[in-house]
Amino acid sequence: MDAYKPPFTITNKILSLVSSISEKLGRIVTINELESKPHLRKNNKIKSIHSSLKIEANSLTLNQVYDVIDGKAVLGEQKEIQEVKNAYEAYEHIGEINPFNIQDLKKFHGIMTKYLVKESGRFRSGEEGVFSGDKCIFMAPPAQFVPQLMDDLFGWMNDVKGELHPLILSSVFHYEFVFIHPFSDGNGRMARLWQTAILKEWKPIFEFIPIESQIEKFQEGYYDAISKCHKTGESTIFITFMLEQIDQILDEIMKQVNQDDNQPVYKLLSVMECGISYSTQMLMKKMGLKSREGFRRNYLRPAIELKLIKMTIPDKPNSKNQRYIKV
């Protein structure tokens, strides 16, 4: 019997996106600024966690996700808080993943779904479908076929990993994994984590590139691409979609790493975490500044004018309750 080969076509659009992504990665690695900016690395990792969980209907805000990770008390559903803790543990140990090992997949599913899923770390024993309201829009393959389908998928990955570009391989895996739906819960989270793990194996910088946040911005397109692939029986549309999202998120990363830390505006941005609101006093304390007028003139106003920071109460700029958020 011939080895399994997932059906897809490498188009000129896909090749163009691979070239664009590779060129942007080369510029980022050459600059190498992300390594010297731990706040950016932490922010991007937490953005990945928040976005991946939000796609799966976790209602915690980015601020609340930060608080859970920092060990603070958070008012929210215990299940959602546990999802954050589990995802953070998984992403913190992403460097230990061998993305071509099926036992690692089960191990990290166990981490991602700890205390939440009865079959945590094990392939599902029941049938699963994807629903839109009460309507079933997709039925996953029967449970008895899952072990063989997953063996075939990992066998294919190991066969082609030295030949097929990781950007394409990881996207094919992502789609095929979602199609097989091997676990009773957590399939979307695991698919996104595993694509990141495959890409990190190729370029370590992917550990700190929040692809998940880009998917969350275009969530409707994400599910639409998956649905179209289900209908066509191959993953070309999904590969193209994922490469477009990676290409776009790299534009944002390049803006981050190209910021000049010697400029006052970027010194201000460097002490702010995405999604967190800050008062003037909080920011001045973080930066060790004492002159309120100097802070406003040299740091705050230029950042607002550049649309790098936004006010929480834009209609009342002088409100005592005014806070500032990094855009």
C-alpha positions as CSV (number, residue, x, y, z in Angstrom):
1,M,0.0,0.0,0.0
2,D,1.3,3.5,-0.9
3,A,2.1,5.9,1.9
4,Y,-0.6,8.4,2.6
5,K,-0.3,11.8,0.9
6,P,-2.6,14.7,1.9
7,P,-4.1,16.2,-1.2
8,F,-3.1,19.8,-2.0
9,T,-1.6,21.9,-4.8
10,I,1.4,24.2,-4.5
11,T,0.2,27.3,-6.5
12,N,2.2,30.4,-7.6
13,K,0.4,32.3,-4.9
14,I,1.7,29.9,-2.2
15,L,5.2,30.1,-3.6
16,S,5.0,33.9,-3.6
17,L,3.9,34.0,0.0
18,V,6.6,31.5,1.1
19,S,9.2,33.9,-0.6
20,S,7.7,37.0,1.1
21,I,7.6,35.3,4.5
22,S,11.2,34.0,4.2
23,E,12.4,37.5,3.2
24,K,10.7,39.2,6.2
25,L,12.0,36.5,8.6
26,G,15.5,37.2,7.2
27,R,15.2,40.9,8.0
28,I,13.9,40.2,11.5
29,V,16.6,37.6,12.3
30,T,19.3,40.0,10.9
31,I,18.0,42.8,13.2
32,N,17.7,40.2,16.0
33,E,16.0,42.8,18.2
34,L,13.3,40.5,19.5
35,E,15.9,38.6,21.5
36,S,16.8,41.8,23.4
37,K,13.1,42.7,24.2
38,P,11.7,40.3,26.7
39,H,8.6,42.4,27.1
40,L,7.8,41.9,23.4
41,R,8.4,38.2,23.7
42,K,6.1,37.9,26.7
43,N,3.4,40.1,25.2
44,N,3.4,38.2,22.0
45,K,3.2,34.8,23.7
46,I,0.3,36.0,25.9
47,K,-1.5,37.4,22.8
48,S,-1.2,34.0,21.3
49,I,-2.8,32.3,24.3
50,H,-5.6,34.9,24.6
51,S,-6.4,34.7,20.9
52,S,-6.3,31.0,20.6
53,L,-8.7,30.6,23.6
54,K,-10.9,33.5,22.4
55,I,-11.4,31.6,19.1
56,E,-12.8,28.8,21.2
57,A,-15.3,31.1,23.0
58,N,-13.2,31.8,26.1
59,S,-14.6,35.1,27.3
60,L,-11.7,36.3,29.5
61,T,-10.2,39.6,28.4
62,L,-6.5,40.1,27.6
63,N,-6.1,41.9,31.0
64,Q,-7.7,39.0,32.8
65,V,-5.4,36.5,31.0
66,Y,-2.4,38.6,32.1
67,D,-3.7,38.5,35.7
68,V,-4.3,34.7,35.6
69,I,-0.7,34.2,34.4
70,D,0.6,36.6,37.0
71,G,-1.2,34.6,39.7
72,K,-3.7,37.3,40.5
73,A,-7.3,36.6,41.5
74,V,-9.7,36.9,38.5
75,L,-13.5,37.0,38.6
76,G,-14.5,34.5,35.9
77,E,-15.6,31.0,35.1
78,Q,-13.2,28.4,36.7
79,K,-13.1,26.5,33.4
80,E,-12.0,29.5,31.5
81,I,-9.3,30.4,34.1
82,Q,-8.0,26.8,34.0
83,E,-7.9,27.0,30.2
84,V,-5.6,30.0,30.5
85,K,-3.3,28.2,33.0
86,N,-3.1,25.1,30.8
87,A,-2.4,27.0,27.6
88,Y,0.3,29.0,29.4
89,E,2.0,25.9,30.6
90,A,1.9,24.4,27.1
91,Y,3.3,27.5,25.4
92,E,6.0,27.9,28.1
93,H,7.2,24.4,27.2
94,I,6.8,24.7,23.4
95,G,10.6,24.4,23.1
96,E,10.4,20.8,24.4
97,I,8.0,19.6,21.7
98,N,9.1,17.3,19.0
99,P,6.4,18.2,16.5
100,F,7.0,15.0,14.5
101,N,6.3,12.7,17.4
102,I,2.7,11.6,18.0
103,Q,3.4,10.8,21.7
104,D,4.4,14.5,22.2
105,L,1.0,15.5,20.7
106,K,-0.9,13.4,23.2
107,K,1.3,14.6,26.1
108,F,0.7,18.3,25.2
109,H,-3.0,17.7,24.7
110,G,-2.9,16.4,28.3
111,I,-1.3,19.7,29.4
112,M,-3.7,21.8,27.3
113,T,-6.8,20.1,28.7
114,K,-5.7,19.2,32.2
115,Y,-8.7,19.0,34.7
116,L,-11.1,19.9,31.8
117,V,-11.5,16.9,29.6
118,K,-12.2,13.3,30.6
119,E,-10.1,11.9,27.7
120,S,-7.3,14.3,28.3
121,G,-4.1,13.1,26.5
122,R,-6.0,10.4,24.6
123,F,-7.7,10.2,21.2
124,R,-11.5,10.4,21.4
125,S,-13.6,7.3,21.7
126,G,-16.9,8.9,20.6
127,E,-18.1,10.6,17.5
128,E,-17.6,14.4,17.0
129,G,-19.1,17.0,14.8
130,V,-18.8,20.7,14.2
131,F,-22.0,22.6,14.8
132,S,-23.3,26.1,13.9
133,G,-26.2,26.5,16.4
134,D,-28.2,23.3,16.1
135,K,-27.0,22.6,12.6
136,C,-24.2,20.1,12.1
137,I,-21.9,21.5,9.4
138,F,-19.2,18.8,9.5
139,M,-19.0,15.3,10.9
140,A,-15.4,14.1,11.8
141,P,-14.3,10.6,10.8
142,P,-15.5,7.8,13.0
143,A,-13.5,7.3,16.2
144,Q,-12.2,3.9,15.3
145,F,-10.4,5.4,12.3
146,V,-8.6,8.2,14.3
147,P,-5.5,6.3,15.4
148,Q,-4.7,5.1,11.9
149,L,-5.5,8.5,10.4
150,M,-3.1,10.2,12.9
151,D,-0.4,7.6,12.3
152,D,-0.7,8.3,8.6
153,L,-0.5,12.0,9.1
154,F,2.6,11.8,11.3
155,G,4.1,9.3,8.9
156,W,3.6,11.6,6.0
157,M,5.2,14.5,8.0
158,N,8.2,12.5,8.8
159,D,8.6,11.4,5.2
160,V,8.5,14.9,3.7
161,K,9.9,17.1,6.4
162,G,13.3,17.3,4.6
163,E,11.6,18.1,1.3
164,L,8.5,20.1,1.8
165,H,8.8,23.7,3.0
166,P,7.9,24.0,6.7
167,L,5.5,26.8,6.0
168,I,3.5,24.5,3.7
169,L,3.9,21.4,5.8
170,S,2.7,23.1,8.9
171,S,-0.4,24.5,7.2
172,V,-1.2,21.1,5.7
173,F,-0.9,19.5,9.1
174,H,-3.1,22.2,10.6
175,Y,-5.9,21.5,8.2
176,E,-5.6,17.7,8.2
177,F,-5.6,17.7,12.1
178,V,-8.8,19.8,12.2
179,F,-10.4,17.5,9.6
180,I,-9.5,14.3,11.6
181,H,-10.6,16.0,14.9
182,P,-8.7,13.4,16.9
183,F,-9.6,14.6,20.4
184,S,-12.9,15.0,22.2
185,D,-12.1,18.7,22.9
186,G,-9.2,21.1,22.4
187,N,-8.7,20.3,18.7
188,G,-8.5,24.0,17.5
189,R,-6.1,24.9,20.3
190,M,-3.8,22.0,19.6
191,A,-3.9,22.6,15.8
192,R,-2.7,26.1,16.3
193,L,-0.1,25.2,18.9
194,W,1.3,22.4,16.7
195,Q,1.6,24.6,13.7
196,T,3.6,27.0,15.8
197,A,5.8,24.1,17.1
198,I,6.5,22.9,13.6
199,L,7.5,26.4,12.5
200,K,9.6,26.9,15.6
201,E,11.5,23.8,14.7
202,W,12.4,25.6,11.4
203,K,12.9,29.1,12.8
204,P,13.0,29.5,16.6
205,I,11.7,33.1,16.4
206,F,8.2,31.6,15.7
207,E,7.9,30.9,19.4
208,F,7.3,34.7,19.8
209,I,5.2,35.4,16.7
210,P,1.5,35.5,17.6
211,I,0.0,33.8,14.6
212,E,-3.1,33.0,16.7
213,S,-3.9,36.7,17.1
214,Q,-3.9,37.1,13.4
215,I,-6.2,34.2,13.0
216,E,-8.5,35.6,15.6
217,K,-8.8,38.9,13.7
218,F,-9.9,37.0,10.6
219,Q,-11.8,34.2,12.4
220,E,-14.6,34.1,9.9
221,G,-12.1,33.7,7.0
222,Y,-10.3,30.9,9.0
223,Y,-13.5,28.8,9.3
224,D,-14.5,29.7,5.8
225,A,-11.2,28.4,4.4
226,I,-11.6,25.1,6.4
227,S,-15.2,24.7,5.2
228,K,-14.2,25.2,1.6
229,C,-11.4,22.6,1.9
230,H,-13.9,20.1,3.4
231,K,-16.0,20.6,0.2
232,T,-13.1,20.4,-2.3
233,G,-11.4,17.5,-0.5
234,E,-7.9,19.2,-0.4
235,S,-6.2,21.9,1.6
236,T,-4.8,24.4,-0.9
237,I,-7.3,27.2,0.1
238,F,-6.4,26.8,3.8
239,I,-2.6,26.8,3.0
240,T,-3.0,30.0,1.2
241,F,-5.1,31.6,4.0
242,M,-2.6,30.6,6.7
243,L,0.4,31.9,4.7
244,E,-1.4,35.2,4.2
245,Q,-1.9,35.5,7.9
246,I,1.7,34.7,8.7
247,D,2.9,37.2,6.1
248,Q,0.7,39.9,7.6
249,I,1.7,39.3,11.2
250,L,5.3,39.5,10.3
251,D,4.7,43.1,9.1
252,E,3.6,43.9,12.7
253,I,6.6,42.1,14.2
254,M,8.9,44.1,11.9
255,K,7.3,47.3,13.3
256,Q,8.0,46.1,16.8
257,V,11.7,45.2,16.2
258,N,12.4,48.3,14.2
259,Q,11.4,50.6,17.0
260,D,14.3,52.8,18.2
261,D,14.5,52.4,22.0
262,N,16.4,55.7,22.2
263,Q,13.4,57.7,21.2
264,P,11.0,58.8,24.0
265,V,7.9,57.4,22.3
266,Y,9.4,53.9,22.1
267,K,10.7,54.1,25.6
268,L,7.1,54.6,26.7
269,L,5.9,51.8,24.5
270,S,8.5,49.4,25.9
271,V,7.1,49.6,29.4
272,M,3.5,49.1,28.3
273,E,1.9,45.6,27.7
274,C,-0.7,45.2,25.0
275,G,-4.2,45.3,26.2
276,I,-3.4,46.8,29.6
277,S,-4.7,50.2,30.5
278,Y,-2.4,52.6,32.4
279,S,-2.9,55.9,34.2
280,T,-0.4,58.7,33.8
281,Q,0.9,58.1,37.3
282,M,1.5,54.4,36.6
283,L,3.4,55.1,33.4
284,M,5.6,57.8,35.0
285,K,6.4,55.4,37.9
286,K,7.4,52.7,35.4
287,M,9.7,55.1,33.6
288,G,11.1,56.7,36.7
289,L,9.9,60.2,35.6
290,K,8.8,63.0,38.0
291,S,7.8,65.9,35.7
292,R,4.1,65.4,34.6
293,E,4.3,68.1,32.0
294,G,7.6,66.8,30.5
295,F,6.1,63.3,30.4
296,R,3.0,64.6,28.5
297,R,5.0,66.8,26.1
298,N,7.8,64.3,25.3
299,Y,6.2,60.9,25.6
300,L,2.5,60.8,25.8
301,R,1.3,63.3,23.3
302,P,3.7,62.2,20.5
303,A,2.6,58.6,21.1
304,I,-1.1,59.5,20.8
305,E,-0.5,61.6,17.7
306,L,1.3,58.7,16.1
307,K,-1.7,56.5,17.0
308,L,0.6,54.1,18.9
309,I,-1.4,54.7,22.1
310,K,-5.1,55.4,22.5
311,M,-7.2,56.9,25.3
312,T,-9.9,54.9,27.1
313,I,-12.0,58.1,27.3
314,P,-11.2,59.9,24.1
315,D,-14.1,62.4,24.4
316,K,-12.8,63.6,27.8
317,P,-9.0,63.8,27.4
318,N,-8.5,65.5,30.7
319,S,-10.7,63.1,32.7
320,K,-9.2,62.0,36.1
321,N,-10.3,58.4,35.1
322,Q,-8.3,58.6,31.8
323,R,-6.2,55.6,31.0
324,Y,-3.9,54.8,28.0
325,I,-3.7,51.6,26.0
326,K,-0.9,50.5,23.6
327,V,-2.4,49.9,20.2
